[in-house]
């Protein structure tokens, strides 16, 4: 059974890379966004520089949207572990800004900050902004990470999420 879900009006299609008839050397793509997928979660991971990543995740069953900033310095995370809330702000193209409602630091396999929107519509609106990423940054606790970009195309992360949701039976 297909579920209907509107991420944006009209989904964007991935652009196919034309096949060459000549024996030219293969072209290496510059990819700065990677897919995230498990049984119920779809997402995209953007490289923020160094080994830091900004991950956007959506639960295909209940449409909760969350973000995670991975591979933070241990001293920053350990200093903030006792905080009750760490507001995390995402900035897209230096113009769109949104702050997740609830955020926390976590230490474990990686040192990270995690946050989510309590109102699913606000989180989904954030995901819609991924359809045209020229730059992407994140700010919290006086720190700024990024900018990241979306290669090979400005909508690459968005398309990864849309295609993953479709594969899980969510009609976009």
N, C-alpha and C positions, 0 to 999 in steps of 0.2 A: 504494500500500500504506500503510495507516494504522499508526502506531506508538502504543503505549499508554504513557502517562506520567501519573503521579499527582502533581499539584501540591498539591491539597487534596482531601479526600474531598467530593465534591459541588461542582460549580462554581456560582458565584453568577451570576444573570442580571442583565443591565443593565436598569434600570427604564426603561420607555418613557415619554416625555412625552406626555400626552394632548393630542389636537388640540382646539382650542377652536372652537366653532361661531359665536362672536361675532367681530366685526371688531376685536378688541382689538389693541393694539400688540404687536409681537413682544417676547418676553422674552429678554433677553440672559443667557446662562448664565455663571456665574463658574467658569471652568475653570482649575485649577492643575496639571493633569497632562496631558502630551502623549504620543502614541504614538511609538515608535521601531520601525522595521522595515526590513529589507533582505532579501536572498535567504535568509539563514539565521538572522538574529538578530531576536528580539522584545524589546521593552522598554517602559519607561515613564519619563518624565522629569518630576520634581517640582521646582517652583520653590521655591528656598530663600530668596529675598529678593534684592533688587537684580537682577542678571542671573545670579546663581549658580543652578546646577541640580544635582540629584542624580539620576543615571540608573541604572536597574536593567536589566541585559541578560541574556538567556538564549539560548544557541546551540541552535536547534531540532534540530540533528543530534547533538550530544554532551552536551547539557544542562549545559554549563559556565555558571556564573552569575558575573557580574562587576558592579562598580559603578564609576561615574565621577562625580567632582565637578568640574563644568565652570566656567570663568570665574573662577578664583582670582586673587588679586593676584599680579602677576609676581614681586615681591620674595620672597614665600613660596615659590613654586615654584622660582625660581632658587637660593634658599638650600638647598633640599632635593634638588636634582637628583643629588647624589652619594650620597645615602642608599641603602643596599642594600635596605631594607624600611621601608615606611611603613604601620604598622597602621592601618586605617580601621575605625572602629566606627560602626554604624548603630543608632539608638535609635528604636523604634516605640512610640508612646503612653506615653512615659516609663517603660515597664516592660520591654519586650523589648530586649535588647542582644546584638549579635553583632559579632565582629570578623573581617574577612576575613583570610585567611592571608597573602597577599602583596600589597603595595601599593608604588606608585612615583609619583613626580612626572613629568610630561611637559610640555614647552614646545613650542609650535608655533603652529598656527592659533589655538588657545586654550591657556591655562595651566590645567592640570588635575591631579588626583590620580586614579589608577586602582588598583583592587584586585580580587582574585578569591578564591574559595574553592577549595582543592585538592580537598576532598571535595564532590562535587556535591550530596550529600544536605543538607549544611549550607547551601549556597547556595539550594537549593530550599526548605528550611525558611524561610529569610529571605524569599523571594518569597511564601510562604504568609502571612506576616505582613502583606503588603500588602492582604489581603482586608478589613481593618478599620483603616484609618489615620485617626486623629484628629490626631496630630502625628507628624512624622518629622524627625529631626535626624541629623547626622553629626559625628564628632569625629576629629581626628588632629593629631599634632604640637602638642598644647596648644591647638588652635583648635576652636571649635564653630560649625557653620553650621546655620541653621534657626531655628525649626521651619518645616517645610512642612506642608501639609495636602493632603487629597485631595478636590477638588471637581470635579464636582457631587455625588459620593457617596463614602463612606468606602472603597468597593471599586473605585473607578474605574480606578486604575492596574493593579490586579490583573486586572480584566476586559479591559483593553487587551492585556495579556500573554496571557491565556487565549485570547481571540479570535484573536490573531495566530498563536499556536501551532496552533490548530485550522485556520486558513487554510493553514498549512504542512504539514498532514497528521498532526499530532501529536494523538492522541485523548486528551483530558484526562479 
